[in-house]
């Protein structure tokens, strides 16, 4: 299970994020950041204040003046478990800052940017979350009170009782919306929201362009 001092940060793909670090020492040359997700071994991103050049996303990373880790243009591959640790003469200072980054991403079944009226489109909203060893993503977000919803541009939740939309949740970590487009759907927005204990944490908006 996670520790009481762990941070959980929710962000949408395409946005920038700041992960709070352990700045017991304000000299960030003592700071190291490591990263792990469910599919890889631990990777060092920042070593004693110096950004590692041999990782493919190094250009999107920077160290803040408070030793926080800044990541630009978040992708769904950035989700995972980040650890900030500070050293003096190879001796750890203070406690680790541990941050779980959860990334919300929406994809469309259509590769076209403009879709004609009468076409069916399916929007898939996925929460990419680091799950603890032996705990599935579905089990974890259910225990944490995390939920995904589709809402319209007026902020009203879409439900299966609305005959225009087919809402399905094959798992707690994803939810799909399928609908047949109408002429009046041009520039219409549908938004996927993630809530944690009934508070909206982040959302992704998908705007339809009709041809």
C-alpha positions in Angstrom: 0.0 0.0 0.0 1.0 3.6 -0.4 2.5 5.6 2.4 0.7 8.5 4.1 3.1 11.0 2.6 2.7 9.9 -1.0 1.3 12.4 -3.4 -1.2 11.4 -6.1 -1.2 13.8 -9.1 -3.8 13.5 -11.8 -3.1 15.1 -15.2 -4.5 15.0 -18.7 -2.3 14.1 -21.7 -0.9 17.1 -23.5 -0.6 19.2 -20.4 2.4 20.2 -18.3 2.9 18.9 -14.7 5.0 19.8 -11.7 5.8 16.9 -9.3 6.6 18.1 -5.8 10.0 17.0 -4.5 11.9 16.6 -1.3 13.5 20.0 -0.8 14.8 19.5 2.7 18.0 20.8 1.1 17.5 23.8 -1.2 20.6 23.0 -3.1 19.2 20.9 -5.9 22.6 19.5 -6.9 21.9 17.0 -4.1 18.6 15.9 -5.7 17.9 12.7 -7.7 14.6 11.7 -9.3 13.8 8.1 -10.3 10.8 6.7 -12.2 9.1 3.3 -12.4 5.9 2.1 -14.1 4.3 -1.3 -14.3 6.2 -2.3 -17.4 9.8 -1.3 -16.7 12.6 -1.3 -14.2 13.4 1.8 -12.2 15.1 4.6 -14.3 17.1 7.5 -13.0 15.8 10.8 -14.6 17.8 13.3 -12.6 21.1 12.4 -10.9 22.5 14.9 -8.3 20.7 17.7 -10.1 21.8 16.7 -13.6 19.3 15.6 -16.2 20.1 12.2 -17.7 20.6 12.6 -21.5 20.1 8.9 -22.5 16.4 8.7 -21.8 14.1 9.4 -24.7 12.0 12.1 -23.0 14.9 14.1 -21.4 14.0 17.2 -23.5 10.6 17.4 -21.7 12.1 17.2 -18.2 13.4 20.0 -16.1 14.2 20.6 -12.4 12.4 23.4 -10.7 14.1 25.9 -8.3 12.4 24.0 -5.4 13.8 20.7 -6.7 10.4 19.7 -8.1 10.3 17.7 -11.4 8.6 19.5 -14.3 7.4 17.4 -17.3 6.1 19.1 -20.4 3.5 17.7 -22.8 2.5 14.7 -20.8 1.8 11.5 -22.7 0.0 8.4 -21.4 3.5 6.7 -21.2 4.5 9.1 -18.4 2.2 7.6 -15.8 4.0 5.8 -13.0 5.7 6.1 -9.7 8.3 8.9 -9.2 10.7 9.2 -6.2 12.7 12.2 -5.2 15.7 11.7 -2.9 18.5 14.0 -1.7 22.0 13.1 -0.8 25.0 14.7 0.9 28.3 12.7 0.5 26.3 9.7 -0.6 24.2 9.8 2.6 20.4 10.2 2.1 18.9 13.4 3.6 15.3 13.5 4.9 12.6 11.2 3.6 11.8 10.4 0.0 9.1 12.4 -1.8 7.0 9.8 -3.6 4.6 10.8 -6.3 2.1 8.7 -8.2 1.3 10.3 -11.6 -2.0 9.3 -13.1 -2.6 10.3 -16.8 -6.1 10.6 -18.4 -6.2 10.1 -22.1 -9.0 10.1 -24.7 -8.7 8.4 -28.1 -11.3 8.2 -31.0 -12.2 5.2 -33.1 -12.0 7.5 -36.1 -8.7 8.5 -37.5 -10.3 11.4 -39.4 -10.3 14.9 -37.8 -13.7 15.6 -39.5 -16.5 13.1 -39.3 -19.8 13.4 -41.3 -23.2 13.4 -39.8 -24.7 9.9 -39.6 -21.3 8.3 -38.7 -20.9 6.4 -35.5 -17.9 7.4 -33.4 -16.6 5.7 -30.2 -14.5 7.7 -27.7 -12.4 5.8 -25.3 -11.3 7.4 -22.1 -8.5 5.6 -20.2 -6.9 6.4 -16.8 -3.3 5.2 -16.9 -2.3 4.4 -13.3 0.5 2.7 -11.5 -0.9 -0.2 -9.6 0.9 -1.7 -6.6 2.4 -5.2 -7.0 -0.4 -7.7 -7.1 -3.2 -5.1 -7.2 -5.0 -4.5 -10.5 -5.8 -1.0 -11.7 -9.5 -1.7 -11.4 -9.1 -2.9 -7.8 -6.9 0.1 -6.8 -9.2 2.9 -8.2 -12.3 1.2 -6.7 -10.7 1.1 -3.3 -9.6 4.8 -3.6 -13.0 6.1 -4.6 -11.8 7.1 -8.1 -14.4 7.2 -10.9 -14.6 8.1 -14.6 -17.5 9.9 -16.2 -18.5 11.3 -19.6 -20.2 14.7 -19.4 -21.7 16.9 -22.1 -20.6 20.5 -22.6 -23.2 21.7 -20.1 -21.5 19.6 -17.5 -24.3 17.0 -17.2 -23.2 13.4 -16.7 -24.1 11.1 -19.6 -25.7 7.9 -18.6 -27.0 4.7 -20.2 -30.6 6.0 -19.8 -29.9 8.6 -22.6 -30.8 6.7 -25.7 -28.4 8.8 -27.9 -25.3 7.4 -26.1 -24.0 4.0 -25.4 -21.8 4.2 -22.3 -19.8 1.2 -21.3 -17.1 0.7 -18.7 -15.2 -2.5 -19.5 -13.1 -1.8 -16.5 -13.0 0.8 -13.7 -9.9 2.4 -15.4 -11.7 3.1 -18.8 -15.0 4.2 -20.1 -16.2 4.5 -23.6 -18.9 6.7 -25.3 -20.4 5.7 -28.6 -22.9 7.8 -30.5 -24.1 8.5 -34.0 -23.3 12.1 -35.0 -26.1 14.6 -35.9 -25.7 17.8 -38.0 -25.9 19.9 -34.8 -22.9 18.0 -33.3 -20.5 20.2 -35.2 -18.1 21.7 -32.6 -19.9 19.8 -29.8 -17.7 18.9 -26.8 -17.8 15.8 -24.8 -15.6 15.7 -21.7 -14.2 12.7 -19.7 -13.7 13.5 -16.0 -11.9 11.6 -13.3 -13.0 12.2 -9.7 -11.4 11.2 -6.5 -13.7 11.0 -3.6 -16.3 13.0 -5.6 -13.8 15.9 -6.4 -12.9 16.4 -10.1 -9.2 16.0 -10.5 -8.7 16.4 -14.2 -10.6 16.1 -17.5 -10.1 15.7 -21.2 -12.3 17.4 -23.8 -13.0 15.9 -27.2 -14.4 18.3 -29.8 -16.2 16.9 -32.8 -15.7 18.5 -36.2 -18.3 17.6 -38.8 -17.5 17.6 -42.5 
